[in-house]
Amino acid sequence: MTLSTFNRRESPLWQIVEFLQRKGSATIKEIEELLGVTTTAVRQHLTTLQAEGYIERRPVHSGV
């Protein structure tokens, strides 16, 4: 499945890309809330976007 198969306005993938363009970065939780989907669904979408070269994923390290 490639990103080019999706309609820009309706695709959750494009919603994520547009959200990240506006915000710069986002957590899994923020994207869950944006799309109203599960963590698993968000991770699958991000994996697709990364494989297509649309995003770079960086782990977030929380300090104590």
C-alpha positions in Angstrom: 0.0 0.0 0.0 1.5 3.4 -1.0 0.6 6.8 0.1 -0.2 7.8 -3.5 -3.3 5.5 -3.5 -5.0 7.7 -0.9 -7.3 10.7 -1.4 -5.5 13.6 0.2 -8.5 15.0 2.1 -9.9 11.7 3.4 -6.7 9.7 4.1 -5.5 9.4 7.7 -2.0 9.3 6.3 -2.4 12.7 4.7 -4.0 14.0 7.9 -0.9 13.0 9.8 1.4 14.6 7.2 -0.5 17.9 7.3 -0.7 17.8 11.1 3.1 17.3 11.3 3.7 20.1 8.7 1.8 22.5 10.9 3.1 21.3 14.3 6.6 20.1 13.4 6.4 17.0 15.6 3.8 15.0 17.5 3.4 12.2 20.0 1.6 9.0 19.3 -1.1 10.2 21.7 -1.6 13.4 19.8 -2.1 11.6 16.6 -4.5 9.1 18.3 -6.6 12.0 19.4 -6.4 13.7 16.0 -7.6 10.6 14.1 -9.7 8.9 16.8 -7.8 5.6 16.4 -5.8 3.2 18.5 -2.1 3.3 19.2 -1.6 0.3 16.9 -3.3 2.1 14.0 -1.2 5.2 14.5 2.0 3.1 14.6 0.9 1.3 11.4 0.3 4.7 9.7 3.6 6.0 10.9 5.4 2.9 9.6 3.8 3.4 6.2 4.8 7.1 6.1 8.3 6.3 7.1 8.7 3.6 4.5 7.5 6.0 1.8 10.0 8.7 3.0 7.4 11.2 4.2 8.5 11.3 7.8 11.4 10.5 10.1 10.6 8.9 13.4 12.5 9.8 16.5 12.0 8.2 19.9 11.1 10.5 22.8 13.1 10.0 25.9 11.5 11.2 29.1 13.9 12.4 31.8 13.5 11.8 35.5 
